[in-house]
């Protein structure tokens, strides 16, 4: 893949990577998104219904749910 270089240890195992962000902006977005998902994995979750109700109360979503 162009714009991607791997760092290897003395045994040839990949231990790091350099990503050219100008050539691969979408790849960086994917890596960043995965990092956020992992960091937030243990945060409390809300149901879709609870989120919609909260948005309606805040006036950010019409009461018909559209």
C-alpha distances in whole Angstrom, upper triangle without the diagonal:
4,6,6,8,11,14,16,20,23,22,18,18,15,17,15,12,12,10,11,13,13,10,10,13,13,11,14,16,15,16,19,20,20,22,24,25,25,28,30,30,34,35,38,37,39,40,39,43,43,40,42,45,44,43,46,48,46,47,43,43,46,48,48,44,42
4,6,8,11,15,17,21,24,24,20,20,17,19,16,12,11,9,8,11,11,8,8,12,13,12,14,17,17,17,19,21,22,23,25,26,27,29,31,32,35,36,39,39,40,41,40,44,44,41,43,46,45,43,47,49,46,47,43,44,47,49,49,45,43
4,7,10,13,16,20,23,23,20,19,16,17,14,10,8,6,5,8,8,6,7,10,12,11,12,15,15,15,17,20,20,21,23,25,25,27,29,30,34,35,38,37,39,40,39,43,43,40,42,45,44,42,45,47,45,45,42,43,46,48,48,44,43
4,7,10,13,17,20,20,16,16,12,13,11,7,6,5,6,9,11,9,8,12,13,10,11,14,14,13,16,18,18,19,22,23,23,25,27,28,31,33,36,35,38,39,38,42,42,39,41,44,43,42,45,47,45,45,42,43,46,48,48,44,43
4,7,10,13,16,17,13,13,10,11,9,6,5,7,9,12,14,12,12,15,16,13,14,17,17,15,18,21,20,20,23,25,24,26,29,29,32,34,37,37,40,41,41,45,45,42,44,47,45,44,48,49,47,48,45,46,49,51,51,47,46
4,6,10,13,13,10,9,6,7,6,4,6,9,12,14,17,15,15,17,18,15,15,18,17,15,18,21,19,19,23,24,23,24,27,28,31,33,36,36,39,41,41,44,44,42,44,47,45,45,48,50,48,49,45,46,49,52,52,48,47
4,7,10,11,9,8,6,6,5,6,8,11,14,17,19,18,18,20,21,17,17,21,20,17,19,22,21,20,24,25,23,25,28,28,31,33,37,37,40,42,42,46,45,43,46,48,47,46,50,51,49,50,47,48,51,54,54,50,49
4,7,8,5,5,4,5,7,9,11,15,17,20,23,22,21,23,24,20,20,23,22,19,22,25,23,22,26,27,25,26,30,30,32,34,38,39,42,43,44,48,47,45,48,51,49,48,52,53,51,53,50,51,54,56,56,52,51
4,5,5,5,7,6,9,12,14,18,21,23,26,25,24,26,27,23,23,26,25,22,24,27,25,24,27,28,26,27,31,31,33,35,39,40,43,45,46,49,49,47,50,52,51,50,54,55,53,55,52,53,56,58,58,54,54
4,6,7,10,10,13,15,18,21,24,27,29,28,27,30,31,27,27,30,29,26,28,31,28,27,31,32,29,31,34,34,36,39,42,43,47,48,49,53,52,50,53,56,54,54,58,59,57,59,56,56,60,62,62,58,58
4,6,9,10,14,16,19,22,25,28,30,29,28,30,30,27,27,30,28,25,28,30,28,27,31,31,29,31,34,33,35,38,42,42,46,47,48,52,52,50,53,55,54,54,57,58,57,59,56,56,59,61,61,57,57
4,6,9,11,13,16,19,22,25,27,25,24,27,27,24,24,27,25,23,26,28,26,25,29,30,28,29,33,32,35,37,41,41,44,46,47,50,50,48,51,54,52,52,55,57,55,57,53,54,57,59,59,55,54
4,6,9,12,15,17,21,23,26,24,23,25,25,21,22,25,23,20,23,25,22,22,26,26,24,26,29,28,31,34,37,38,41,42,43,47,46,45,47,50,49,48,52,53,52,53,50,51,54,56,55,52,51
4,6,8,11,14,17,19,22,21,19,22,22,18,18,21,19,17,19,22,19,19,23,23,21,23,27,26,29,31,35,35,38,40,40,44,44,42,44,47,46,45,49,50,49,50,47,47,51,53,52,49,48
4,7,11,14,17,19,22,21,20,21,22,18,17,20,19,16,18,20,18,17,21,22,20,21,25,24,27,29,33,34,37,39,39,43,42,40,43,46,44,44,48,49,47,49,45,46,50,52,52,48,47
4,7,10,13,15,19,18,16,18,19,15,14,17,16,13,15,18,16,15,19,20,19,20,23,24,26,28,32,33,36,37,38,42,41,39,41,44,42,42,45,47,45,46,43,44,47,49,50,46,45
4,6,10,12,15,14,13,15,16,12,11,15,14,12,14,17,16,15,19,20,19,21,24,24,27,29,32,33,35,37,37,41,41,38,40,43,42,41,44,46,44,45,42,43,46,48,48,45,44
4,7,9,12,12,11,13,14,12,11,14,15,12,14,17,17,16,20,22,21,22,25,26,29,30,34,34,37,38,38,42,41,39,41,44,42,41,44,46,43,45,41,42,46,48,48,45,44
4,6,9,8,7,9,11,8,8,11,12,10,12,15,16,16,18,20,20,22,24,25,29,30,33,33,35,36,36,40,39,36,38,42,40,38,42,43,41,42,39,40,43,45,45,42,41
4,5,5,6,8,11,10,9,12,14,13,14,17,18,18,21,23,23,24,27,28,31,32,35,35,37,38,37,41,41,38,39,43,41,39,43,44,42,42,39,40,43,46,46,42,41
4,5,5,5,8,8,7,10,12,11,12,15,16,17,18,21,22,22,24,26,29,30,33,32,34,35,35,38,38,35,36,39,37,36,39,41,38,39,35,36,40,42,42,39,37
4,6,6,10,10,10,12,14,15,15,18,20,20,21,24,25,26,28,29,33,33,36,35,36,38,36,40,40,36,38,41,39,37,40,42,39,40,36,37,40,43,43,40,38
4,6,9,9,10,12,14,15,16,18,20,20,22,24,25,26,28,30,33,34,36,35,37,38,37,40,40,37,38,42,40,38,41,43,41,41,37,38,41,44,44,40,39
4,6,5,7,9,10,11,13,15,16,17,19,20,22,23,25,26,30,30,33,32,34,35,33,37,37,34,35,39,37,35,39,41,38,39,35,36,39,41,41,38,36
4,5,5,6,9,10,11,12,14,16,17,19,20,21,23,24,28,28,30,29,31,32,31,34,34,31,32,36,34,32,35,37,35,35,31,32,35,38,38,35,33
4,5,5,6,9,10,10,12,14,15,17,19,20,21,22,26,26,28,27,28,29,28,31,32,29,30,33,32,30,33,36,33,34,30,30,33,36,36,32,30
4,5,5,6,9,10,11,13,14,16,17,19,20,21,25,25,28,27,29,30,29,33,33,30,32,35,34,32,35,37,35,36,32,33,36,38,38,34,33
4,5,5,6,8,10,11,12,14,16,17,18,20,23,24,27,26,28,29,29,32,32,29,31,34,32,31,34,36,34,35,31,32,35,38,38,34,33
4,6,5,6,9,10,11,12,14,15,16,18,22,21,24,23,25,26,25,29,29,25,27,30,29,27,31,32,30,31,27,28,32,34,34,30,29
4,5,5,6,9,10,11,12,14,15,16,20,20,23,22,24,25,24,28,28,25,27,30,29,28,31,33,31,32,29,29,32,34,34,30,29
4,6,5,6,9,10,11,12,14,15,19,20,23,22,25,26,26,30,29,27,29,32,30,30,33,35,33,34,31,31,35,37,37,33,32
4,5,5,6,9,10,11,12,14,17,18,21,21,23,25,24,28,27,24,27,30,28,27,30,32,30,31,28,29,32,34,35,31,31
4,5,5,6,9,10,11,12,16,16,18,18,20,21,21,24,24,21,24,27,25,24,28,29,27,29,25,26,29,31,32,28,27
4,5,5,6,9,10,10,14,15,18,17,20,21,22,25,25,23,25,28,27,26,30,31,30,31,28,28,32,33,34,30,30
4,5,5,6,9,10,13,14,17,18,20,23,23,27,26,23,26,29,27,27,30,31,30,32,29,29,33,35,35,31,31
4,5,5,6,8,11,11,14,15,17,20,20,23,22,20,23,25,23,23,27,28,26,28,25,26,30,31,32,28,28
4,6,5,6,9,10,13,13,15,17,18,21,21,19,22,24,23,23,26,27,26,28,25,26,29,30,31,27,27
4,5,5,8,10,13,14,17,19,21,24,23,21,25,27,25,26,29,30,29,31,28,29,32,33,34,30,31
4,6,8,9,12,14,17,20,21,24,23,21,24,26,24,25,28,29,27,30,27,28,32,33,34,30,31
4,6,5,9,10,13,16,17,20,19,17,21,22,20,21,25,25,24,27,24,25,29,30,31,27,28
4,6,9,9,13,15,17,20,19,18,21,23,22,23,26,27,26,29,26,27,30,31,31,28,29
4,6,9,12,15,18,20,19,18,22,23,21,23,26,26,26,29,27,27,31,31,32,28,30
4,6,10,13,16,18,16,15,19,20,18,20,23,23,22,25,23,24,27,28,29,26,27
4,7,10,13,15,13,13,16,17,15,18,21,20,20,23,22,22,25,25,27,23,25
4,7,10,12,10,10,13,15,14,16,18,19,19,22,20,20,23,23,23,20,22
4,7,8,6,6,10,11,10,12,15,15,16,19,17,17,19,19,20,17,19
4,5,5,6,9,10,11,13,14,16,17,19,17,16,18,17,18,15,17
4,5,5,6,9,10,11,12,14,15,17,15,13,15,15,15,11,13
4,5,5,6,9,10,11,12,14,15,14,12,14,12,13,10,13
4,5,5,6,9,10,11,12,14,14,13,14,13,15,12,15
4,5,5,6,9,10,11,12,11,10,13,13,14,11,13
4,5,5,6,9,10,11,9,7,10,9,10,7,10
4,5,5,6,9,10,10,9,10,9,11,9,12
4,5,5,6,9,9,9,11,11,13,11,14
4,5,5,6,5,5,8,9,12,9,11
4,5,5,6,5,6,6,9,8,10
4,5,8,8,9,9,12,12,14
4,6,8,10,11,14,13,15
4,6,7,9,12,11,13
4,7,9,12,10,11
4,6,8,7,7
4,5,6,6
4,5,8
4,6
4
